[in-house]
Amino acid sequence: MWDIIKVNANSPSSILGFLTEGYEPFAVTTDRYDEATIWMKKEVTNVKQERISKEVPSRTQRRKTDSTAKVSSGA
């Protein structure tokens, strides 16, 4: 997993700070006003990912609710 940040290219102290923290630049973008942004990434380890479970109705239940919704909305 990656931790991705963006840094204003006109801020050398911020860039240096993130480089010393282990971030590495991987992209540079500019906007229409020629302000450059440096995108930096750092690999994150030992991060516990939470798995979010969500109940999803079966296909037949969804069809029943969809058809009843259409009928009730037309009435």
CHARMM internal coordinates of N, CA and C (Angstrom, degrees):
IC EDIT
DIST 1 N 1 CA 1.4388
DIST 1 CA 1 C 1.5286
ANGL 1 N 1 CA 1 C 107.39
DIST 1 C 2 N 1.3204
ANGL 1 CA 1 C 2 N 115.50
DIHE 1 N 1 CA 1 C 2 N 146.66
DIST 2 N 2 CA 1.4594
ANGL 1 C 2 N 2 CA 121.48
DIHE 1 CA 1 C 2 N 2 CA -177.08
DIST 2 CA 2 C 1.5208
ANGL 2 N 2 CA 2 C 111.17
DIHE 1 C 2 N 2 CA 2 C -115.10
DIST 2 C 3 N 1.3143
ANGL 2 CA 2 C 3 N 115.86
DIHE 2 N 2 CA 2 C 3 N 142.77
DIST 3 N 3 CA 1.4598
ANGL 2 C 3 N 3 CA 122.75
DIHE 2 CA 2 C 3 N 3 CA 169.39
DIST 3 CA 3 C 1.5231
ANGL 3 N 3 CA 3 C 105.40
DIHE 2 C 3 N 3 CA 3 C -100.76
DIST 3 C 4 N 1.3187
ANGL 3 CA 3 C 4 N 117.10
DIHE 3 N 3 CA 3 C 4 N 117.46
DIST 4 N 4 CA 1.4630
ANGL 3 C 4 N 4 CA 121.51
DIHE 3 CA 3 C 4 N 4 CA -175.23
DIST 4 CA 4 C 1.5250
ANGL 4 N 4 CA 4 C 109.21
DIHE 3 C 4 N 4 CA 4 C -114.76
DIST 4 C 5 N 1.3321
ANGL 4 CA 4 C 5 N 115.47
DIHE 4 N 4 CA 4 C 5 N 132.61
DIST 5 N 5 CA 1.4643
ANGL 4 C 5 N 5 CA 121.28
DIHE 4 CA 4 C 5 N 5 CA 179.05
DIST 5 CA 5 C 1.5214
ANGL 5 N 5 CA 5 C 109.03
DIHE 4 C 5 N 5 CA 5 C -131.51
DIST 5 C 6 N 1.3158
ANGL 5 CA 5 C 6 N 115.61
DIHE 5 N 5 CA 5 C 6 N 163.16
DIST 6 N 6 CA 1.4606
ANGL 5 C 6 N 6 CA 119.76
DIHE 5 CA 5 C 6 N 6 CA 173.24
DIST 6 CA 6 C 1.5190
ANGL 6 N 6 CA 6 C 108.27
DIHE 5 C 6 N 6 CA 6 C -122.24
DIST 6 C 7 N 1.3324
ANGL 6 CA 6 C 7 N 114.37
DIHE 6 N 6 CA 6 C 7 N 141.47
DIST 7 N 7 CA 1.4577
ANGL 6 C 7 N 7 CA 121.45
DIHE 6 CA 6 C 7 N 7 CA -175.96
DIST 7 CA 7 C 1.5202
ANGL 7 N 7 CA 7 C 108.07
DIHE 6 C 7 N 7 CA 7 C -130.47
DIST 7 C 8 N 1.3122
ANGL 7 CA 7 C 8 N 116.53
DIHE 7 N 7 CA 7 C 8 N 137.66
DIST 8 N 8 CA 1.4618
ANGL 7 C 8 N 8 CA 121.23
DIHE 7 CA 7 C 8 N 8 CA 175.84
DIST 8 CA 8 C 1.5289
ANGL 8 N 8 CA 8 C 108.56
DIHE 7 C 8 N 8 CA 8 C -67.70
DIST 8 C 9 N 1.3187
ANGL 8 CA 8 C 9 N 116.92
DIHE 8 N 8 CA 8 C 9 N 128.81
DIST 9 N 9 CA 1.4681
ANGL 8 C 9 N 9 CA 121.35
DIHE 8 CA 8 C 9 N 9 CA -177.91
DIST 9 CA 9 C 1.5224
ANGL 9 N 9 CA 9 C 112.26
DIHE 8 C 9 N 9 CA 9 C -65.98
DIST 9 C 10 N 1.3224
ANGL 9 CA 9 C 10 N 118.08
DIHE 9 N 9 CA 9 C 10 N -18.13
DIST 10 N 10 CA 1.4622
ANGL 9 C 10 N 10 CA 121.77
DIHE 9 CA 9 C 10 N 10 CA 179.11
DIST 10 CA 10 C 1.5241
ANGL 10 N 10 CA 10 C 112.45
DIHE 9 C 10 N 10 CA 10 C -86.44
DIST 10 C 11 N 1.3249
ANGL 10 CA 10 C 11 N 117.17
DIHE 10 N 10 CA 10 C 11 N 11.62
DIST 11 N 11 CA 1.4570
ANGL 10 C 11 N 11 CA 121.41
DIHE 10 CA 10 C 11 N 11 CA -178.97
DIST 11 CA 11 C 1.5316
ANGL 11 N 11 CA 11 C 110.13
DIHE 10 C 11 N 11 CA 11 C -122.01
DIST 11 C 12 N 1.3364
ANGL 11 CA 11 C 12 N 116.92
DIHE 11 N 11 CA 11 C 12 N 80.47
DIST 12 N 12 CA 1.4662
ANGL 11 C 12 N 12 CA 119.53
DIHE 11 CA 11 C 12 N 12 CA -176.81
DIST 12 CA 12 C 1.5242
ANGL 12 N 12 CA 12 C 113.70
DIHE 11 C 12 N 12 CA 12 C -61.34
DIST 12 C 13 N 1.3214
ANGL 12 CA 12 C 13 N 117.74
DIHE 12 N 12 CA 12 C 13 N -32.70
DIST 13 N 13 CA 1.4656
ANGL 12 C 13 N 13 CA 119.45
DIHE 12 CA 12 C 13 N 13 CA -179.51
DIST 13 CA 13 C 1.5300
ANGL 13 N 13 CA 13 C 110.95
DIHE 12 C 13 N 13 CA 13 C -66.75
DIST 13 C 14 N 1.3323
ANGL 13 CA 13 C 14 N 117.18
DIHE 13 N 13 CA 13 C 14 N -38.44
DIST 14 N 14 CA 1.4661
ANGL 13 C 14 N 14 CA 120.15
DIHE 13 CA 13 C 14 N 14 CA 176.98
DIST 14 CA 14 C 1.5236
ANGL 14 N 14 CA 14 C 110.89
DIHE 13 C 14 N 14 CA 14 C -66.59
DIST 14 C 15 N 1.3273
ANGL 14 CA 14 C 15 N 115.80
DIHE 14 N 14 CA 14 C 15 N -42.32
DIST 15 N 15 CA 1.4645
ANGL 14 C 15 N 15 CA 120.34
DIHE 14 CA 14 C 15 N 15 CA 179.59
DIST 15 CA 15 C 1.5268
ANGL 15 N 15 CA 15 C 109.70
DIHE 14 C 15 N 15 CA 15 C -60.92
DIST 15 C 16 N 1.3239
ANGL 15 CA 15 C 16 N 116.78
DIHE 15 N 15 CA 15 C 16 N -47.10
DIST 16 N 16 CA 1.4584
ANGL 15 C 16 N 16 CA 121.18
DIHE 15 CA 15 C 16 N 16 CA -179.84
DIST 16 CA 16 C 1.5259
ANGL 16 N 16 CA 16 C 110.99
DIHE 15 C 16 N 16 CA 16 C -62.41
DIST 16 C 17 N 1.3316
ANGL 16 CA 16 C 17 N 116.29
DIHE 16 N 16 CA 16 C 17 N -40.27
DIST 17 N 17 CA 1.4603
ANGL 16 C 17 N 17 CA 119.94
DIHE 16 CA 16 C 17 N 17 CA 179.18
DIST 17 CA 17 C 1.5185
ANGL 17 N 17 CA 17 C 112.40
DIHE 16 C 17 N 17 CA 17 C -60.97
DIST 17 C 18 N 1.3332
ANGL 17 CA 17 C 18 N 116.65
DIHE 17 N 17 CA 17 C 18 N -44.75
DIST 18 N 18 CA 1.4597
ANGL 17 C 18 N 18 CA 119.73
DIHE 17 CA 17 C 18 N 18 CA 179.54
DIST 18 CA 18 C 1.5265
ANGL 18 N 18 CA 18 C 111.67
DIHE 17 C 18 N 18 CA 18 C -70.32
DIST 18 C 19 N 1.3372
ANGL 18 CA 18 C 19 N 117.49
DIHE 18 N 18 CA 18 C 19 N -33.94
DIST 19 N 19 CA 1.4673
ANGL 18 C 19 N 19 CA 119.86
DIHE 18 CA 18 C 19 N 19 CA 176.61
DIST 19 CA 19 C 1.5262
ANGL 19 N 19 CA 19 C 110.87
DIHE 18 C 19 N 19 CA 19 C -63.76
DIST 19 C 20 N 1.3327
ANGL 19 CA 19 C 20 N 116.82
DIHE 19 N 19 CA 19 C 20 N -40.02
DIST 20 N 20 CA 1.4645
ANGL 19 C 20 N 20 CA 119.56
DIHE 19 CA 19 C 20 N 20 CA 179.03
DIST 20 CA 20 C 1.5242
ANGL 20 N 20 CA 20 C 111.79
DIHE 19 C 20 N 20 CA 20 C -70.67
DIST 20 C 21 N 1.3373
ANGL 20 CA 20 C 21 N 117.84
DIHE 20 N 20 CA 20 C 21 N -22.94
DIST 21 N 21 CA 1.4649
ANGL 20 C 21 N 21 CA 121.34
DIHE 20 CA 20 C 21 N 21 CA 176.65
DIST 21 CA 21 C 1.5262
ANGL 21 N 21 CA 21 C 112.44
DIHE 20 C 21 N 21 CA 21 C -81.43
DIST 21 C 22 N 1.3329
ANGL 21 CA 21 C 22 N 117.25
DIHE 21 N 21 CA 21 C 22 N -4.23
DIST 22 N 22 CA 1.4568
ANGL 21 C 22 N 22 CA 120.13
DIHE 21 CA 21 C 22 N 22 CA 177.21
DIST 22 CA 22 C 1.5104
ANGL 22 N 22 CA 22 C 115.06
DIHE 21 C 22 N 22 CA 22 C 103.91
DIST 22 C 23 N 1.3166
ANGL 22 CA 22 C 23 N 117.86
DIHE 22 N 22 CA 22 C 23 N 4.63
DIST 23 N 23 CA 1.4654
ANGL 22 C 23 N 23 CA 120.73
DIHE 22 CA 22 C 23 N 23 CA 177.18
DIST 23 CA 23 C 1.5221
ANGL 23 N 23 CA 23 C 109.28
DIHE 22 C 23 N 23 CA 23 C -77.26
DIST 23 C 24 N 1.3305
ANGL 23 CA 23 C 24 N 116.25
DIHE 23 N 23 CA 23 C 24 N 149.54
DIST 24 N 24 CA 1.4606
ANGL 23 C 24 N 24 CA 120.59
DIHE 23 CA 23 C 24 N 24 CA 176.09
DIST 24 CA 24 C 1.5201
ANGL 24 N 24 CA 24 C 109.38
DIHE 23 C 24 N 24 CA 24 C -127.78
DIST 24 C 25 N 1.3332
ANGL 24 CA 24 C 25 N 117.22
DIHE 24 N 24 CA 24 C 25 N 137.46
DIST 25 N 25 CA 1.4701
ANGL 24 C 25 N 25 CA 119.68
DIHE 24 CA 24 C 25 N 25 CA 179.57
DIST 25 CA 25 C 1.5229
ANGL 25 N 25 CA 25 C 110.54
DIHE 24 C 25 N 25 CA 25 C -70.38
DIST 25 C 26 N 1.3497
ANGL 25 CA 25 C 26 N 115.53
DIHE 25 N 25 CA 25 C 26 N 141.39
DIST 26 N 26 CA 1.4605
ANGL 25 C 26 N 26 CA 118.37
DIHE 25 CA 25 C 26 N 26 CA 177.82
DIST 26 CA 26 C 1.5180
ANGL 26 N 26 CA 26 C 112.80
DIHE 25 C 26 N 26 CA 26 C -133.76
DIST 26 C 27 N 1.3293
ANGL 26 CA 26 C 27 N 119.10
DIHE 26 N 26 CA 26 C 27 N -8.97
DIST 27 N 27 CA 1.4649
ANGL 26 C 27 N 27 CA 120.53
DIHE 26 CA 26 C 27 N 27 CA 178.27
DIST 27 CA 27 C 1.5240
ANGL 27 N 27 CA 27 C 109.43
DIHE 26 C 27 N 27 CA 27 C -160.17
DIST 27 C 28 N 1.3252
ANGL 27 CA 27 C 28 N 114.44
DIHE 27 N 27 CA 27 C 28 N 152.42
DIST 28 N 28 CA 1.4616
ANGL 27 C 28 N 28 CA 121.37
DIHE 27 CA 27 C 28 N 28 CA 174.65
DIST 28 CA 28 C 1.5206
ANGL 28 N 28 CA 28 C 107.09
DIHE 27 C 28 N 28 CA 28 C -130.44
DIST 28 C 29 N 1.3228
ANGL 28 CA 28 C 29 N 116.24
DIHE 28 N 28 CA 28 C 29 N 131.05
DIST 29 N 29 CA 1.4599
ANGL 28 C 29 N 29 CA 120.99
DIHE 28 CA 28 C 29 N 29 CA 178.01
DIST 29 CA 29 C 1.5222
ANGL 29 N 29 CA 29 C 108.90
DIHE 28 C 29 N 29 CA 29 C -126.86
DIST 29 C 30 N 1.3208
ANGL 29 CA 29 C 30 N 115.46
DIHE 29 N 29 CA 29 C 30 N 156.41
DIST 30 N 30 CA 1.4609
ANGL 29 C 30 N 30 CA 120.44
DIHE 29 CA 29 C 30 N 30 CA 175.03
DIST 30 CA 30 C 1.5200
ANGL 30 N 30 CA 30 C 108.31
DIHE 29 C 30 N 30 CA 30 C -130.51
DIST 30 C 31 N 1.3194
ANGL 30 CA 30 C 31 N 115.07
DIHE 30 N 30 CA 30 C 31 N 152.72
DIST 31 N 31 CA 1.4585
ANGL 30 C 31 N 31 CA 118.74
DIHE 30 CA 30 C 31 N 31 CA 175.43
DIST 31 CA 31 C 1.5210
ANGL 31 N 31 CA 31 C 108.47
DIHE 30 C 31 N 31 CA 31 C -102.85
DIST 31 C 32 N 1.2860
ANGL 31 CA 31 C 32 N 116.34
DIHE 31 N 31 CA 31 C 32 N -172.17
DIST 32 N 32 CA 1.4688
ANGL 31 C 32 N 32 CA 119.19
DIHE 31 CA 31 C 32 N 32 CA -175.18
DIST 32 CA 32 C 1.5226
ANGL 32 N 32 CA 32 C 113.26
DIHE 31 C 32 N 32 CA 32 C -70.09
DIST 32 C 33 N 1.3217
ANGL 32 CA 32 C 33 N 117.62
DIHE 32 N 32 CA 32 C 33 N -13.22
DIST 33 N 33 CA 1.4594
ANGL 32 C 33 N 33 CA 120.81
DIHE 32 CA 32 C 33 N 33 CA 178.31
DIST 33 CA 33 C 1.5247
ANGL 33 N 33 CA 33 C 111.57
DIHE 32 C 33 N 33 CA 33 C -99.87
DIST 33 C 34 N 1.3188
ANGL 33 CA 33 C 34 N 116.61
DIHE 33 N 33 CA 33 C 34 N 14.55
DIST 34 N 34 CA 1.4640
ANGL 33 C 34 N 34 CA 123.44
DIHE 33 CA 33 C 34 N 34 CA 177.98
DIST 34 CA 34 C 1.5219
ANGL 34 N 34 CA 34 C 113.35
DIHE 33 C 34 N 34 CA 34 C 61.91
DIST 34 C 35 N 1.3203
ANGL 34 CA 34 C 35 N 117.83
DIHE 34 N 34 CA 34 C 35 N 29.22
DIST 35 N 35 CA 1.4505
ANGL 34 C 35 N 35 CA 120.58
DIHE 34 CA 34 C 35 N 35 CA 172.05
DIST 35 CA 35 C 1.5126
ANGL 35 N 35 CA 35 C 107.36
DIHE 34 C 35 N 35 CA 35 C -91.32
DIST 35 C 36 N 1.3109
ANGL 35 CA 35 C 36 N 116.20
DIHE 35 N 35 CA 35 C 36 N 120.47
DIST 36 N 36 CA 1.4591
ANGL 35 C 36 N 36 CA 120.42
DIHE 35 CA 35 C 36 N 36 CA -176.18
DIST 36 CA 36 C 1.5236
ANGL 36 N 36 CA 36 C 110.88
DIHE 35 C 36 N 36 CA 36 C -88.64
DIST 36 C 37 N 1.3089
ANGL 36 CA 36 C 37 N 114.93
DIHE 36 N 36 CA 36 C 37 N 143.34
DIST 37 N 37 CA 1.4502
ANGL 36 C 37 N 37 CA 122.73
DIHE 36 CA 36 C 37 N 37 CA 175.15
DIST 37 CA 37 C 1.5171
ANGL 37 N 37 CA 37 C 107.74
DIHE 36 C 37 N 37 CA 37 C -121.76
DIST 37 C 38 N 1.3255
ANGL 37 CA 37 C 38 N 115.84
DIHE 37 N 37 CA 37 C 38 N 131.77
DIST 38 N 38 CA 1.4569
ANGL 37 C 38 N 38 CA 121.01
DIHE 37 CA 37 C 38 N 38 CA 176.73
DIST 38 CA 38 C 1.5219
ANGL 38 N 38 CA 38 C 107.64
DIHE 37 C 38 N 38 CA 38 C -103.09
DIST 38 C 39 N 1.3133
ANGL 38 CA 38 C 39 N 116.64
DIHE 38 N 38 CA 38 C 39 N 124.46
DIST 39 N 39 CA 1.4575
ANGL 38 C 39 N 39 CA 122.44
DIHE 38 CA 38 C 39 N 39 CA 177.33
DIST 39 CA 39 C 1.5223
ANGL 39 N 39 CA 39 C 107.63
DIHE 38 C 39 N 39 CA 39 C -94.17
DIST 39 C 40 N 1.3281
ANGL 39 CA 39 C 40 N 115.52
DIHE 39 N 39 CA 39 C 40 N 129.21
DIST 40 N 40 CA 1.4580
ANGL 39 C 40 N 40 CA 120.61
DIHE 39 CA 39 C 40 N 40 CA -177.75
DIST 40 CA 40 C 1.5210
ANGL 40 N 40 CA 40 C 109.34
DIHE 39 C 40 N 40 CA 40 C -124.82
DIST 40 C 41 N 1.3266
ANGL 40 CA 40 C 41 N 115.75
DIHE 40 N 40 CA 40 C 41 N 150.54
DIST 41 N 41 CA 1.4606
ANGL 40 C 41 N 41 CA 119.83
DIHE 40 CA 40 C 41 N 41 CA -179.16
DIST 41 CA 41 C 1.5205
ANGL 41 N 41 CA 41 C 109.98
DIHE 40 C 41 N 41 CA 41 C -134.36
DIST 41 C 42 N 1.3230
ANGL 41 CA 41 C 42 N 113.66
DIHE 41 N 41 CA 41 C 42 N 155.28
DIST 42 N 42 CA 1.4598
ANGL 41 C 42 N 42 CA 121.23
DIHE 41 CA 41 C 42 N 42 CA 178.01
DIST 42 CA 42 C 1.5194
ANGL 42 N 42 CA 42 C 106.95
DIHE 41 C 42 N 42 CA 42 C -145.19
DIST 42 C 43 N 1.3162
ANGL 42 CA 42 C 43 N 116.29
DIHE 42 N 42 CA 42 C 43 N 130.54
DIST 43 N 43 CA 1.4614
ANGL 42 C 43 N 43 CA 119.02
DIHE 42 CA 42 C 43 N 43 CA -179.78
DIST 43 CA 43 C 1.5218
ANGL 43 N 43 CA 43 C 109.03
DIHE 42 C 43 N 43 CA 43 C -73.44
DIST 43 C 44 N 1.3248
ANGL 43 CA 43 C 44 N 115.35
DIHE 43 N 43 CA 43 C 44 N 131.00
DIST 44 N 44 CA 1.4527
ANGL 43 C 44 N 44 CA 121.45
DIHE 43 CA 43 C 44 N 44 CA -178.61
DIST 44 CA 44 C 1.5224
ANGL 44 N 44 CA 44 C 107.65
DIHE 43 C 44 N 44 CA 44 C -104.86
DIST 44 C 45 N 1.3149
ANGL 44 CA 44 C 45 N 115.47
DIHE 44 N 44 CA 44 C 45 N 128.25
DIST 45 N 45 CA 1.4570
ANGL 44 C 45 N 45 CA 120.34
DIHE 44 CA 44 C 45 N 45 CA 177.47
DIST 45 CA 45 C 1.5180
ANGL 45 N 45 CA 45 C 109.03
DIHE 44 C 45 N 45 CA 45 C -119.24
DIST 45 C 46 N 1.2867
ANGL 45 CA 45 C 46 N 115.34
DIHE 45 N 45 CA 45 C 46 N 165.17
DIST 46 N 46 CA 1.4671
ANGL 45 C 46 N 46 CA 122.36
DIHE 45 CA 45 C 46 N 46 CA 179.65
DIST 46 CA 46 C 1.5205
ANGL 46 N 46 CA 46 C 112.34
DIHE 45 C 46 N 46 CA 46 C 58.91
DIST 46 C 47 N 1.3086
ANGL 46 CA 46 C 47 N 116.27
DIHE 46 N 46 CA 46 C 47 N 37.13
DIST 47 N 47 CA 1.4547
ANGL 46 C 47 N 47 CA 121.10
DIHE 46 CA 46 C 47 N 47 CA 177.46
DIST 47 CA 47 C 1.5189
ANGL 47 N 47 CA 47 C 107.61
DIHE 46 C 47 N 47 CA 47 C -102.51
DIST 47 C 48 N 1.3012
ANGL 47 CA 47 C 48 N 115.50
DIHE 47 N 47 CA 47 C 48 N 125.76
DIST 48 N 48 CA 1.4572
ANGL 47 C 48 N 48 CA 119.60
DIHE 47 CA 47 C 48 N 48 CA 178.34
DIST 48 CA 48 C 1.5193
ANGL 48 N 48 CA 48 C 107.90
DIHE 47 C 48 N 48 CA 48 C -84.85
DIST 48 C 49 N 1.3205
ANGL 48 CA 48 C 49 N 115.45
DIHE 48 N 48 CA 48 C 49 N 119.40
DIST 49 N 49 CA 1.4534
ANGL 48 C 49 N 49 CA 120.00
DIHE 48 CA 48 C 49 N 49 CA 179.76
DIST 49 CA 49 C 1.5205
ANGL 49 N 49 CA 49 C 108.90
DIHE 48 C 49 N 49 CA 49 C -92.03
DIST 49 C 50 N 1.3050
ANGL 49 CA 49 C 50 N 115.14
DIHE 49 N 49 CA 49 C 50 N 130.13
DIST 50 N 50 CA 1.4557
ANGL 49 C 50 N 50 CA 119.81
DIHE 49 CA 49 C 50 N 50 CA 176.26
DIST 50 CA 50 C 1.5143
ANGL 50 N 50 CA 50 C 109.15
DIHE 49 C 50 N 50 CA 50 C -85.52
DIST 50 C 51 N 1.2835
ANGL 50 CA 50 C 51 N 114.97
DIHE 50 N 50 CA 50 C 51 N 134.63
DIST 51 N 51 CA 1.4558
ANGL 50 C 51 N 51 CA 119.60
DIHE 50 CA 50 C 51 N 51 CA 176.96
DIST 51 CA 51 C 1.5200
ANGL 51 N 51 CA 51 C 107.13
DIHE 50 C 51 N 51 CA 51 C -97.90
DIST 51 C 52 N 1.2920
ANGL 51 CA 51 C 52 N 116.17
DIHE 51 N 51 CA 51 C 52 N 121.67
DIST 52 N 52 CA 1.4560
ANGL 51 C 52 N 52 CA 121.45
DIHE 51 CA 51 C 52 N 52 CA -178.95
DIST 52 CA 52 C 1.5174
ANGL 52 N 52 CA 52 C 107.88
DIHE 51 C 52 N 52 CA 52 C -95.86
DIST 52 C 53 N 1.3156
ANGL 52 CA 52 C 53 N 114.50
DIHE 52 N 52 CA 52 C 53 N 119.00
DIST 53 N 53 CA 1.4616
ANGL 52 C 53 N 53 CA 117.54
DIHE 52 CA 52 C 53 N 53 CA 178.58
DIST 53 CA 53 C 1.5220
ANGL 53 N 53 CA 53 C 108.57
DIHE 52 C 53 N 53 CA 53 C -102.36
DIST 53 C 54 N 1.2883
ANGL 53 CA 53 C 54 N 114.94
DIHE 53 N 53 CA 53 C 54 N 141.13
DIST 54 N 54 CA 1.4512
ANGL 53 C 54 N 54 CA 120.99
DIHE 53 CA 53 C 54 N 54 CA -178.11
DIST 54 CA 54 C 1.5176
ANGL 54 N 54 CA 54 C 107.60
DIHE 53 C 54 N 54 CA 54 C -138.11
DIST 54 C 55 N 1.3044
ANGL 54 CA 54 C 55 N 115.18
DIHE 54 N 54 CA 54 C 55 N 129.61
DIST 55 N 55 CA 1.4571
ANGL 54 C 55 N 55 CA 118.26
DIHE 54 CA 54 C 55 N 55 CA 179.09
DIST 55 CA 55 C 1.5200
ANGL 55 N 55 CA 55 C 109.60
DIHE 54 C 55 N 55 CA 55 C -74.82
DIST 55 C 56 N 1.3167
ANGL 55 CA 55 C 56 N 114.68
DIHE 55 N 55 CA 55 C 56 N 132.25
DIST 56 N 56 CA 1.4511
ANGL 55 C 56 N 56 CA 121.35
DIHE 55 CA 55 C 56 N 56 CA 178.94
DIST 56 CA 56 C 1.5171
ANGL 56 N 56 CA 56 C 107.30
DIHE 55 C 56 N 56 CA 56 C -119.06
DIST 56 C 57 N 1.3289
ANGL 56 CA 56 C 57 N 118.01
DIHE 56 N 56 CA 56 C 57 N 126.60
DIST 57 N 57 CA 1.4688
ANGL 56 C 57 N 57 CA 119.30
DIHE 56 CA 56 C 57 N 57 CA 179.79
DIST 57 CA 57 C 1.5216
ANGL 57 N 57 CA 57 C 110.74
DIHE 56 C 57 N 57 CA 57 C -65.09
DIST 57 C 58 N 1.3144
ANGL 57 CA 57 C 58 N 114.63
DIHE 57 N 57 CA 57 C 58 N 152.62
DIST 58 N 58 CA 1.4603
ANGL 57 C 58 N 58 CA 118.58
DIHE 57 CA 57 C 58 N 58 CA 179.32
DIST 58 CA 58 C 1.5248
ANGL 58 N 58 CA 58 C 109.68
DIHE 57 C 58 N 58 CA 58 C -65.31
DIST 58 C 59 N 1.3079
ANGL 58 CA 58 C 59 N 115.66
DIHE 58 N 58 CA 58 C 59 N 165.16
DIST 59 N 59 CA 1.4607
ANGL 58 C 59 N 59 CA 120.90
DIHE 58 CA 58 C 59 N 59 CA -176.90
DIST 59 CA 59 C 1.5271
ANGL 59 N 59 CA 59 C 111.11
DIHE 58 C 59 N 59 CA 59 C -60.71
DIST 59 C 60 N 1.3394
ANGL 59 CA 59 C 60 N 117.49
DIHE 59 N 59 CA 59 C 60 N -40.23
DIST 60 N 60 CA 1.4701
ANGL 59 C 60 N 60 CA 119.50
DIHE 59 CA 59 C 60 N 60 CA -179.31
DIST 60 CA 60 C 1.5187
ANGL 60 N 60 CA 60 C 110.87
DIHE 59 C 60 N 60 CA 60 C -67.39
DIST 60 C 61 N 1.3220
ANGL 60 CA 60 C 61 N 117.53
DIHE 60 N 60 CA 60 C 61 N -37.04
DIST 61 N 61 CA 1.4636
ANGL 60 C 61 N 61 CA 119.49
DIHE 60 CA 60 C 61 N 61 CA 177.92
DIST 61 CA 61 C 1.5224
ANGL 61 N 61 CA 61 C 110.63
DIHE 60 C 61 N 61 CA 61 C -66.73
DIST 61 C 62 N 1.3124
ANGL 61 CA 61 C 62 N 117.25
DIHE 61 N 61 CA 61 C 62 N -38.21
DIST 62 N 62 CA 1.4633
ANGL 61 C 62 N 62 CA 119.61
DIHE 61 CA 61 C 62 N 62 CA 178.85
DIST 62 CA 62 C 1.5189
ANGL 62 N 62 CA 62 C 110.81
DIHE 61 C 62 N 62 CA 62 C -66.07
DIST 62 C 63 N 1.3245
ANGL 62 CA 62 C 63 N 117.06
DIHE 62 N 62 CA 62 C 63 N -39.99
DIST 63 N 63 CA 1.4622
ANGL 62 C 63 N 63 CA 119.45
DIHE 62 CA 62 C 63 N 63 CA 179.03
DIST 63 CA 63 C 1.5152
ANGL 63 N 63 CA 63 C 111.04
DIHE 62 C 63 N 63 CA 63 C -64.14
DIST 63 C 64 N 1.3208
ANGL 63 CA 63 C 64 N 117.34
DIHE 63 N 63 CA 63 C 64 N -40.28
DIST 64 N 64 CA 1.4641
ANGL 63 C 64 N 64 CA 120.49
DIHE 63 CA 63 C 64 N 64 CA 179.20
DIST 64 CA 64 C 1.5227
ANGL 64 N 64 CA 64 C 110.19
DIHE 63 C 64 N 64 CA 64 C -63.50
DIST 64 C 65 N 1.3125
ANGL 64 CA 64 C 65 N 117.17
DIHE 64 N 64 CA 64 C 65 N -44.96
DIST 65 N 65 CA 1.4668
ANGL 64 C 65 N 65 CA 119.04
DIHE 64 CA 64 C 65 N 65 CA -178.62
DIST 65 CA 65 C 1.5189
ANGL 65 N 65 CA 65 C 110.94
DIHE 64 C 65 N 65 CA 65 C -69.94
DIST 65 C 66 N 1.3384
ANGL 65 CA 65 C 66 N 117.65
DIHE 65 N 65 CA 65 C 66 N -35.72
DIST 66 N 66 CA 1.4631
ANGL 65 C 66 N 66 CA 120.12
DIHE 65 CA 65 C 66 N 66 CA 177.56
DIST 66 CA 66 C 1.5216
ANGL 66 N 66 CA 66 C 111.13
DIHE 65 C 66 N 66 CA 66 C -64.73
DIST 66 C 67 N 1.3332
ANGL 66 CA 66 C 67 N 117.27
DIHE 66 N 66 CA 66 C 67 N -44.01
DIST 67 N 67 CA 1.4608
ANGL 66 C 67 N 67 CA 119.71
DIHE 66 CA 66 C 67 N 67 CA -177.82
DIST 67 CA 67 C 1.5195
ANGL 67 N 67 CA 67 C 110.99
DIHE 66 C 67 N 67 CA 67 C -69.89
DIST 67 C 68 N 1.3287
ANGL 67 CA 67 C 68 N 118.13
DIHE 67 N 67 CA 67 C 68 N -37.15
DIST 68 N 68 CA 1.4637
ANGL 67 C 68 N 68 CA 119.36
DIHE 67 CA 67 C 68 N 68 CA 178.02
DIST 68 CA 68 C 1.5179
ANGL 68 N 68 CA 68 C 110.55
DIHE 67 C 68 N 68 CA 68 C -70.29
DIST 68 C 69 N 1.3175
ANGL 68 CA 68 C 69 N 117.20
DIHE 68 N 68 CA 68 C 69 N -32.64
DIST 69 N 69 CA 1.4658
ANGL 68 C 69 N 69 CA 119.47
DIHE 68 CA 68 C 69 N 69 CA 178.27
DIST 69 CA 69 C 1.5207
ANGL 69 N 69 CA 69 C 110.37
DIHE 68 C 69 N 69 CA 69 C -66.40
DIST 69 C 70 N 1.3214
ANGL 69 CA 69 C 70 N 116.79
DIHE 69 N 69 CA 69 C 70 N -38.61
DIST 70 N 70 CA 1.4556
ANGL 69 C 70 N 70 CA 119.86
DIHE 69 CA 69 C 70 N 70 CA 179.94
DIST 70 CA 70 C 1.5187
ANGL 70 N 70 CA 70 C 110.71
DIHE 69 C 70 N 70 CA 70 C -67.61
DIST 70 C 71 N 1.3187
ANGL 70 CA 70 C 71 N 116.65
DIHE 70 N 70 CA 70 C 71 N -40.34
DIST 71 N 71 CA 1.4631
ANGL 70 C 71 N 71 CA 120.27
DIHE 70 CA 70 C 71 N 71 CA -179.31
DIST 71 CA 71 C 1.5183
ANGL 71 N 71 CA 71 C 109.95
DIHE 70 C 71 N 71 CA 71 C -68.77
DIST 71 C 72 N 1.3287
ANGL 71 CA 71 C 72 N 116.86
DIHE 71 N 71 CA 71 C 72 N -44.57
DIST 72 N 72 CA 1.4569
ANGL 71 C 72 N 72 CA 118.84
DIHE 71 CA 71 C 72 N 72 CA -176.84
DIST 72 CA 72 C 1.5236
ANGL 72 N 72 CA 72 C 111.46
DIHE 71 C 72 N 72 CA 72 C -70.25
DIST 72 C 73 N 1.3238
ANGL 72 CA 72 C 73 N 118.06
DIHE 72 N 72 CA 72 C 73 N -31.35
DIST 73 N 73 CA 1.4593
ANGL 72 C 73 N 73 CA 118.79
DIHE 72 CA 72 C 73 N 73 CA -179.93
DIST 73 CA 73 C 1.5217
ANGL 73 N 73 CA 73 C 111.48
DIHE 72 C 73 N 73 CA 73 C -73.47
DIST 73 C 74 N 1.3327
ANGL 73 CA 73 C 74 N 117.12
DIHE 73 N 73 CA 73 C 74 N -26.62
DIST 74 N 74 CA 1.4594
ANGL 73 C 74 N 74 CA 120.28
DIHE 73 CA 73 C 74 N 74 CA 179.41
DIST 74 CA 74 C 1.5109
ANGL 74 N 74 CA 74 C 112.47
DIHE 73 C 74 N 74 CA 74 C -80.35
DIST 74 C 75 N 1.3138
ANGL 74 CA 74 C 75 N 117.83
DIHE 74 N 74 CA 74 C 75 N -16.30
DIST 75 N 75 CA 1.4651
ANGL 74 C 75 N 75 CA 120.68
DIHE 74 CA 74 C 75 N 75 CA -176.82
DIST 75 CA 75 C 1.4918
ANGL 75 N 75 CA 75 C 112.36
DIHE 74 C 75 N 75 CA 75 C -84.30
END
COOR INIT
IC SEED 1 N 1 CA 1 C
IC BUILD
